[in-house]
Structure formats: C-alpha cells, structure tokens
Amino acid sequence: MRVVAEAATGEAAIQEYRRHRPSLVLMDLRLPGMNGAECAAAILQDFPQAAILILSTHGGEEEIYRALQAGARGYVLKDVLREELLRAIREVHAGRRYIEPSVAAILAERVSHRSLTSREMEVLRMVARGLGNKEIAAALNIAEVTVKLHVSHVLDKLNVKDRTEAATAAIQRGIITL
C-alpha cells in the first residue's frame, strides 16, 4: 500500500483523485466546505468505479447512512484496530463492501426508526436552535397548532420525551448539524 496524495478539503480531494486516480480513497466525513459524503458522490459521478472507504470519528446513524447512500463502499470508525482497518481497505479495494461491525449495529438502529418528513426536519432544526412554537410558526408561515403537531411527530419518531432530548438525539445521530 502506498499513499499517493492527501487533501484537506473535499474540493482538493476531487482534484487529487482526478490527478492520481488512486485505487482506493480513505475519506473523512467532516471536511471543510464539502463534506465527505458529498465529496464521495462527486468523485463517483465522474468515476463510478472509484473505491471509497469512509474513515471517521463520527458514528451518527444518519452520517453513516448518507455516506453509504452517496456510494462509499465501506465505513469504519477511526478507533478501529489496525488489523480491522487493513481488512476494510483490502475488502473495498477488491470491490466488496465493508462495514465495521459496530457501524453495522448503528446502521441497523437507523433502519428501525421512522423517517422524518422534510417539514419535520425543518421544525427539528428550528427546535435545536432554541426557537419556540410561535417563532417556528411565523418562520414557516404555518399555524402554531401545526408546529405542535410536527413537534409531537418528531418526538414520537425519535422516541424521545421532550424538545431538548429531540435536539440532542438528532445531533448525536447525525440527523441534523448545527
């Protein structure tokens, strides 16, 4: 194995991929500007055969899901043992998928949750920013009672008791970022 390039941003990673055409890309999720999932999607749009393995400290279920939906062939957390990382690299390089067992468990948990609608996501983001129902209603140009209904659905779908717990869970799971 040989490192042929490094990049600090998603945009730079795309340029380096075009320049070197590596047989495998180790991609972090949190990059300045374009995130790792967006970068993976951009690379794969031009180079569908690209083998991308996400190596990240972030294990939120939505982040994992988005990266795999973008086309990454594998996902491992940075605290993985060296042998496991090498196994992941070899599997993805060989054209197979590799999901670290702890990541697979997190992803399986996501499947059991009901998805939030786009409106519920908007409301959740505003809740996480500390806005009250009246403020959310004004911002979205909807009735306050409708906001309360959306908040109720969010709490139910996230299986939490209150707005604070909903915001915390959403951030921890990678459903929203602030």
Buried (B, 14 or more C-beta within 10 A) or exposed (E): EEEEEEBEEBBBBBEBBEEEEBEBBBBBBEBEEBBBBBBBBBBBEEBEEBBBBBBBEBBBBBBBBBBBEBBBBBBBBEEBEEEBBEBBBEBBBEEEEBBBEBBEEBBEEBEEBEEBEEBBBBBBBBBBEEBEBEBBBEEBEBEBEBBBBBBEBBBEBBEBEEBEEBBBBBBEBBBBEE
